[in-house]
Amino acid sequence: MRIMKNIVPGLVLFLTIAACSDDKTNLVVYTTHGKELVEEFVEAFEKENPNVRVYSIDMGSQDALDRIRSEKANPQASVWWGAPAPLFMQAAAESLLSVYEPTWAAGIESQYRGEHHFWYGTFLTPEVIGFNTEKLTEETAPQDWDELLQPEWKDRIVIRSPLASGTMRAIFISRILESLRNGNTAEDGFEWLRKLDKNTHSYAADQTMLYIKLARGESEVTLWNMPDIMLQNNVNNYPFDFVMPKSGTVIVTDCIALVRGGKHRQLAQKFYEFVTSKEALVQQAHKYYRIPARSDIDKEKLPEWMREPINAIPMDWKLFAEKSNEWMRYWDENIRNQGQ
């Protein structure tokens, strides 16, 4: 029995696990990777370890960090699988993670792992401009970030609410960091977000609602991550495609870590190694469009499109980790829905 919900209160989780009175060992994993990918690998892990039951709790990236933070005195999860690196940086700074050096640590570049082995990158996730293919084509969809601000896109954009979403936080904060990198101020970046808000038709509470709104044509354009758009199109037949922004894109390092104080340490390490093995990453690349962060995987074993370089926007991830909560709070209080 697995739980795949946005947020499951700690008491409900405890009672659910307690209700399973067999002799299996329970392992709790907080994840952001969606049920398609997660359920396949949880089932495969349980098959190899028949005395184990994995509870995979699916939620937004920021929700996962907030949950682990609130449970610091009594951790419920043993593994945190999925969220952008800045959130793992925050968690490490707050002593929420446990040191673990995976067996493949030598196969990943230093920028894709945390100091002192608190977290490691799993995927490199490009953020893109998604669109409904029944409404737009690759040529008629917005071609770059700034084009989203043009009057023609007013009330045609749907956005996943960024407060709980690591993907959207990365995109939003990239606009502020880009402003700073160009010698301007954070306020200039907020002005960009104000203009986007004016063109935004609605903010979806979660990614499922985002997919529904975009698929129904309630809005024609979104900002989201490339793997999910490809997955929803190719697996779930949603009319989705994407444009890679011409000026460059944010490439998020998606990570994994052990939760400090989590139960069943050796079993948690085994799960960590299972979902990040070369074999698992190659399968995730082909079936779920996930670009491995590891550099020791034979490129010939990956999809051909993954071998092409992606134009990445420079990002100050440490500043991101330090300022993201402050900046997103300002956006929520002073910009969100102000242009409606």
Summary of the structure (lengths in Angstrom):
residues: 340
radius of gyration: 19.7
end to end distance: 43.3
largest distance: 61.2
contacts: 1127
relative contact order: 0.18
helix: 46%
strand: 20%
